[in-house]
Amino acid sequence: MSYNSNDMMAKINSLSLGEKLVAGGGIVMLIASILPWIKISVKGAAGFAGASASKSAWGAPASIWSILAVLIAIILAGIIIARVMNMNLPALPSNLTWGQVFGGGAALVVILMILKAWRITAVETGGVIDKSFGIGFFLAVLCTIAIAYGGFLLYSEDKGSGFSIGGGGGGFRR
């Protein structure tokens, strides 16, 4: 199997906006998942120094929501990357299209991110503890917006008939 970077760049350039948003959003979401999503700081009192800690998407509170959001984002991006690499994907059931998969997956990422945000804001802090969203969470929100819009575009493009990745042949058809 030979690798031609010009062919690969041509395939990447031929991706639709929806495909680029989902793939890019999923890749950046993975990177954002290791950055801080919540920061907790304890103020110093009576001559004692304060302390702070941060947690990534893989940590509390309610890590299940962020872990699932990241995994779904990676899977959606992986599907597009697999097709760019000319890998064959398994056939979908006859009542399901790839547009529905991307639309539903994007909707799940949005819901899971809302649940994670809700759990971060629900952390009890008391008077001497401050909490805030970390840079990783804000980056993940931007990725979620990209994935949601990309999933919407792919769902809209599909219209129940399937679509081709990158506008070329061999794409997402039932």
Buried (B, 14 or more C-beta within 10 A) or exposed (E): EEEEEEEEEEBBEBBBEBBBBBBBBBBBBBEBBEBBBBBBBBEEEEEEEEEEEBBBBEBEBBBEBBBBBBBBBBEBBBBBBEBBEEEEEEEBEEEEBBBBBBBBBBBBBBBBBEBBBEBBEEEEEEEEBEBEBBEBBEBBBEBBBBBBBBBBBBBEBBEEEBBBBBEEEEBBBE
